[in-house]
Amino acid sequence: MKKKVLVLSSAHPWDDERVFNKITKSLSKRYETVLCAVAENDFQVVDGIKVYGFKKLPRSKRYKNYSKIIKIVKKEMPDLIHFHDPDLLLLALYFKLVLRRKVIYDVHEDYFLAFQDREYLPKFIRNLFSFAFDFFEKGVSKLLDGVVVVTEDIFNKFNCKNKVILKNFPTIDEWQERQEYNLNGTINLVYIGNVSYHRGITNLILAVNHLLDLDIRLDIIGPAESKDYFEEIKKFENEKIKIWGRVPKSCIPEILKNAHIGFVTLLPLKRYLTSLPLKLFEYMAAGMPVIASNFKLWKDIIEGSDCGITVDPADIGQIRDAILYFYNNRQEIVKKGQNSYRAFIEMYNWSKEEEKLFDFYKKIMG
């Protein structure tokens, strides 16, 4: 009889790329797997996986879903709970110490640095909260059965018995090698992901605004951090700059198939410097060259694979010049795009991470 795993997120939508398409789907190959996450439906079955849903709430009110989460866990009584959000740490202790379930904490980012970047709070408050949470997170993690992280830096901060790095690379079966680049006409630039000032969107738009006499097009696709920011950047929209907002995830591969250059020019916030954004690797999977922030970790990946150009994301001129380079040297789009896909196939895809996930679970579940 298969052992049962419940994957849990209080913040992510049920079809989140990491939560569902990677962790949950991979685990379903070896275990009876249930997902509990944000969804419009209270219950549905997707690809043979039971999916329980609850309302999306702001961080400060997510506790209102706790009773429903506990009810679902008691109903399913999984052998192991794999949870994805720091606001579930207290519940994790309940699952571990009271319900006697095995528990794994999946850490998506360095929350200590994330709290440090909250500039709307006074620095003293930021520091106090960051250190307090860091102490709490590390303390709770030692009581759990395992910790999953996305980067080496986060791995090194946890001092617990069982831990593993599962990098957020795209699944290999979604992508095929690109056959055509169509370089004779418009050069299509694309950004896909969460849309905010700190993710470099304003600077990207301003850089493209300097090049409107060229045959280029910029598509910015993804949910904005706020209605105000969306309206702010919508003012820049013209025949060459399109602000889309959210689109279905199933549309992403087709959008990237028709683009020439992908952007990931996030500003140098502490939490971004050692992150590994999924969009970077999706661009590579789509056979596209990238223009990315010159953070050391990203620069090593991009230069090591010869698949793009890194720039100072705060320097609009550098972003503009990188676009001009590809515009004037179009065969570099093909060369670096093919290098991108090769690196994706050889190093930066989920299949290798999936095997690490299975090995980690075997160690914990027996």
N, C-alpha and C positions, 0 to 999 in steps of 0.2 A: 504493500500500500504506500502510495506517495505521501511524503510529508507535505504539510501545508504552510505556505508563506503568505503573509499579508503585507502588501506594500502600501505605505501610508504617507499622505502629504496633506497638510492643512492649508497650504498656500498655492500649490501648483494645480492647473487644470488637469483633468484625468488623462488627457491626451498629450501631456507635456513630453517633449522629445526624450529627455533622460528618464523621467519617472515611468512612462508607459512604453515608449518604443524601444528603449534599451533595457532598463532594469527589469520591468515587469514581463515583457515579452521573452527576454532571455531566460528568466527564472521559470517561466511557464513550460519551457522545454524539458525541465527535470523535476519540477514540483507542481503540486496543485497550487495555483496562484490566484490570489484575490487582491483587488485594488480598491483603496478607499481614498478619494481625492475630491477636489472641487469639480462639480458637474451640475448641469441643469436638471438631470434626471436623478431620482432617488436610487434607481437601480437599473442596470442594463447589463447585457452580456455581449462582449466584444472579443472576437477571435477566440471564443471559448473561455474567456476570462470574466469572472464576475466583477462588476464595477459598481461600487456603492458611491453615491454622490452626496455632497452637502454644499451649502451656500458659500460663495466667496465672501470673506469678511476682511476688513482691514486688520493689520497685525494686532492692534490694541483690543479687538473684539473677537479674536479667533477662539478664545476660551469658550465662547457660546456653542461651539461645535463639539466640545469635549465629551459631553454626555452622549451624543449620538455616536461619536467614535468609539467610546467605551462599550456601548450597546452592540455595535457591529463586531468589535473584537470578541466580546463574550459569546456572541452568536456563532462566529466562525471558529473561535478557539484555535488559531493557527499555532504551529510549532515555533514559528519565528516571525517577528515583526520587523520590517525594514522601513524606517521612517526617514523623511527628507528635510525636516524643518526644525530650526532651533527652538521655536516656541512649543515644540512637542517634548522637550527634554523632561519636564516634570511628569508628563503622561508616561514617558518611557520608563521612568523609575517605577511607576505604578504597575506597568506591564511586567517589568522584570521582578520586582520584589513582592508584589501581591498576587498577580496572576501566574507568576512563575513561567513566563514565556522567555524564549531567547530573543534578544533585541540587537539590531544593528542600526547605527546612526550614519546616514549618508550626508556628508558635509559638502555643500555645493560651492562655498566660498569662505574666505577668511573673514569671519564676522567681526573679529577684533578690529581689523582694518576698515571694514564696512562702517562700523559705528564711528570710527575716527574721521571718516569722510563726511559726516553729517554736519555740514557747515552752518545749518540753521540753528544748531544748539551751541551754547557757550562752550569754549574749549574745556573748561574745568569739568562741566557736566559730561561732555563727550569722553574725556579721559577716565573719569570716575566710572561711568557706565561700561566703557570698553573693558577696563581691567576687572570689574566685578563680573561681567558676563564671561570673560575669558577664564577666570578662576572657576566659575560655576560649570561651564561647558567641559573643561578638562576634568573636573572632579566627577561629574556624572558619567562621562565617557569611560572612566576607569571601572565603573560598576556594570557596564554593558558588555555584551558578548563580542562586539566588533565595531570598528569604525571604517567607513569607506570615504575616501577623499578624492579630489579631482586633480591636485597638483602636488609636486614634491614639497613645496614650502608648507602647505597645510599638513602633509604627512608628518613632517618633522616636528610640528608643534604638539602633536598628541603623543603622550607617554602611556600607551595602553598595550595590552598583550597582543591583541589581534587587530591589525590594520592593514589596509591595502589601498593602492592608488588605482582608480578606474577613470581614465581620462575620457572626456566627453567628446569622443570622436563620432562621426556619422556612421550609420550602418551601411555596409558595403552593397547590399542588394538594392538600395534605392537609386544607385548611380551607375551610369554607363559611360564608357569612354567617349569623349566628344569627337565628332567626325568633321564638323564644319565650324568655321569662325566668321564667315561673311564680313570680311574686312573692307570691302569697297565702298560701303555707305556709312551710315551713322555708327559711331562708337558708343555703345550702351554701357553706362556706369550704373552700379547698383549698390545699395546698402539694404540689408535685411536684418531686422532685429528690433529690440526696444529702442524707441526714438526719444532722445533727450539731449540737452545741451552738453552734459558731461560725456556723452557717447560720441561727441564730435560732430554732431549733425549740423549745427549752425556754421561751423568753420568749413565743412564740406560744401554746403550750399554757397557760401561766400566765395570759395575757390572756383566753383563752377560758374558763378556769376561773372567772373573775370574772363570766361572763355565762351561766352554766348555767341560769338561770331564763328565758332567752329561747329562742325557737324557732329554734335554730341547730344546725349540725352542722359539725365540722371533720374533714376527711380529710387525713392525712399519708401521702404515697405516695412510696416510694423506698427504696433501700438505706441502712441505717444505717452510720455510720463504724466501728462496732464492735458486737460482740454485747452488751457491757456497756451501751453507750449505748441500744441497742434495748430491752434489758430495763428500763433506768431509765425511759424514757419510756412503756413499756408499762404501767407502774403508774398512769399518769394516764388510761388508757383507760376509757371509760364509754359510756353510750348516746349521748352527743353528741360524743365524741372517739374516732376510730378510727385506729389506727396500722397501716398495711397492709404495710409492707415493699415489696420489689420487685414490680412488676407488668409484664407484657409491654408493650413500647413501643406495640404496635398498639392497646392499650386506652386510651392517653392522650387522643386526641381525644374519645372518647365520654365519658370521665370529666369532662373540662373542659366538654363540652356541657351537662352537668347541674349544673355549679357556678355560683355567683354572683359570688364574689370570690376572686382569686388572691393569694397571699402570696409575697413575696421580700424578707423582712426579715433579710437577712444582717447579722451584726455587723461593725463597721468595721475589719476587718483590712486591712492595707496592700494585699494583693493583690486584695481585693474592691472597693476604692474606685473603680478605673477599669476594672473588668470589665464585660462585657455578658452577663449570664446568659441562656441560651436560654429558661429558663422564663418570664422577663418577657415575651418576645415571643410565646411560645406562649399565654400568658394573653390577650394582645392579639389574637392570631389567632382565639382562641375567643370573641371578643366580650365579654370580661370586664373589669371594672374591676380595678385592682391596688392593693394596699397594700404599699408598698416602702420600703426604707431611704432616708433623705434624703441619700444621697451626691449630690454636685453633678451628676455625669454622668447619674444616673438621674432626678434631680429635673428636669433640663432636658428629658429625653425625656417624662416623665409630665406635667409642667405644660404643656409645649409642645403636647402632644396632648390635654390635659384628659381624661386617661383613668384617674385614680386619685388616691390620697392618699399623700404621703410622711411618714414618721415617724422618730423616733429609735429605732432597733431595740433599743437597750438600755433603753428606757423602756416598761415593760409597760403603764403607764397610757395612753400615746399610742396603742399598738396597740389597746387596748381601746376607746378613744374613736373611733378610725377605724372599727372594726367597728360600734359604736353608730351612728355617722353614717349608714352605709349601711343599717343595720337600720331606722332611723327615717325615712330618706329614700329609699325604695325606687326611686323613679323615677330617682334618680341612678345606680342600678345599670344601668338601661337606657341613660341618656344617656351615661355614661362608658364603658359597654361598647361602644356603637355607635361612639364616638370611637376606642376601642381598635382595633376592626376596620378602621375607615377608615385609621388611621395605619399599620396592618400592610399593607394593600393598597397604599397610596401610597408608603410609605418603608421599612418594616421587614420585607421578605421576601427570600428567597434569589435570586429571579430577577435582580435587579440585580447581586448579588454574583457570580452565575454568569457574567454577561457580562464582568465584570472578571477572573474566573478565565481565561476563554477568551483575552482580550486579553493577559494576563500570559504564558500558555503560548505564544501565537503569537510573542511577543517573544523567548522563550527557545528555543523549539524551531525557529522559523523557518517 
